[in-house]
Amino acid sequence: MPSNKSVSDAPITQFINCRILRDHHLQREDLWVREGRILDPEKLFFDEKGYADERVDCEGSIIAPGFIDVQINGGYGIDFSQPSNDVSSGISLVAQKILEHGVTSFCPTLVTSPPSVYHKVLPQVKVHGGGRHGAGVLGFHLEGPFISLEKKGAHPEQYLRTFSSGGKDDLMETYGGLDNVAMVTLAPELPNSQSAVRELCQRGITVSLGHSVANLSQAEEAVQAGASFITHLFNAMLPFHHRDPGIVGLLTSDQIPPGRMVYYGMIADGIHTNPAALRIAHRAHPSGLVLVTDAITAMGLPPGRHTLGQQVVEIQGLHAYVAGLTDVFLVLGTTTLCGSIATMDMCVRHFKQASGCSVEEALEGASLHPAQLLGISHKKGNLDYGSDADLVLLDDALNVKATYISGEEVWRRGA
Amino acid sequence: MRLVILDDYAQSSEWAAKYICNRIIQFNPSEDRYFTLGLPTGSTPYGCYQKLIQYHRSGDLSFKYVKTFNMDEYVGLPRSHPQSYHSYMWNNFFKHIDINPANAHILDGNADDLEEECQKYEEKIQEAGGIQLFVGGIGPDGHIAFNEPGSSLVSRTRVKTLAKDTIMANARFFDNDLSKVPTMALTVGVGTVMDAKEVLILITGAHKALALSRAIEEGVNHMWTVSAFQQHPTTTFVCDEDATLELRVKTVKYFKGLMHVHNKLVDPVLSMKDQDK
């Protein structure tokens, strides 16, 4: 048929024989893509008299928006917090590998480190889109150093800091700069944290509460100042108590400003959270659940010794077959958990199985919700017309079959 | 007139689809000679569209060399509104078949100059060589397309104000809020449809029974505009039992007795697979 497209001559791809996640439902619909974005086929038909140039037969696969991981510390031997002159290539390597897990965008995470590390590492990596080279980088997630001593987890004690210069100045002093930073995790009970929270929010940086002993009021104050995320709920915070629910209480707090929402990260690897706790959180606040891997350098590698920031960790080879392989990582000489080696697609499968939620909810926990959290849901995390065509093709068991970024295939199982 | 009476909605939808399918294939359309089809919207033809899509999916019917002209469209309703006839045709038909978008014509209810739009539509039909087969439905008030009671039986494509009956019948698609229902529409005229080589009218349901009886058992009357087709050489009415409830027993018996003849038109159902090679 003669081409008659008036808006653009760019080729149009039509994904057929698929079920797409749209409007919170899996629907039997074709998915149309042009110039890296989801296209409205009805407009194409009537306004442009256009049609597809290429058809991709998905053989009944599910098409979900590409997964977004907002907490990943490294993998495949790479540790993002390890200062090096070439951080970019480490991030690029991980970015490419995680395409296999359906991740199309991520926030490389740096654990508590000395200022010299931030000053060296941050300027080396800019926010950039994904492609065949790997998942897109949405900006760093700086987890620390403004966190609580009691809840440092695997973070190195000697590099913890407080807001001694009033808040804003501490940020600049410590990090060096805030360009290319998407999120900061801090403990709101630290004095002067409010000023830091406000400064970060003003710059469009998501503020997350974590590694903290804050009580609920302190947490609520931080949310009122702009904080919108909880880093790995339940882990590295005070446990839920019925007279002071602590940070966990944010899930059902009535002090959240109207129009705002608190999201919470969950490492659904079967280790960090007991499935019953996962279910309690999910049932209390289903729309705020964000799946994260918190993957560390050893993710993707065989058992052995690896570095995490400024510390050395060792894998204790405990295999827990929960929809996949998960080993437990402990700080050498302690029983403190430190990150996971679960992959994002494993987390999606495990979350669905443990919570009994629907396929749609499981997929949205890894795509729509992180996009909403970061304020990028106008172009990522969904398959709405106009959104970036970052896709993951899955079978019914939610195993990744293929990954696309901007409409281009960037990974295929068995290829 | 042929009056084809089937037991229920499903069967009448299927009969009509088979008929349309056979007509297209018998015509043997090609690059130089397109088959032009007039199309309706609404709940009545839905089953027929489903069947046509099925024939397409199984490879038996292609719309590659078919041009379509829809009967009508609301005025002032955004094209992307879920109740617009553009939306109906896209979701229920066009998106499932292989028609060239340039060959799918629907009146534009948001055109700057509505009269010019109607004029152009008539011209497009002419340029396409006229309509081979116009498929239509009937309103409870006996209208065809939006040719409301009182419409000229020789009318052409034009703007019409909708009758109260029609607005009320449509309210169910607009949250039962009468204020949300469009009050005007662009529609092909009775004369426009009469120009087609063949006309196929689908009528199902007891609520259409009175209209059917007025249309075929009474005189030609502009109050029941479908009655105009009594003067068309090749009109087929396809209906279900419920739609015959107001007809005389004699009429029904006569036409039921002819079903073995009518069924020859749809048996066998042709397939484009047999045409290739």
HADDOCK unambig.tbl for C-alpha pairs under 7 A between the chains (distance, minus, plus):
assign (segid A and resid 42 and name CA) (segid B and resid 90 and name CA) 6.56 0.50 0.50
assign (segid A and resid 45 and name CA) (segid B and resid 101 and name CA) 5.56 0.50 0.50
assign (segid A and resid 46 and name CA) (segid B and resid 101 and name CA) 6.87 0.50 0.50
assign (segid A and resid 49 and name CA) (segid B and resid 101 and name CA) 4.61 0.50 0.50
assign (segid A and resid 49 and name CA) (segid B and resid 102 and name CA) 5.21 0.50 0.50
assign (segid A and resid 50 and name CA) (segid B and resid 101 and name CA) 6.46 0.50 0.50
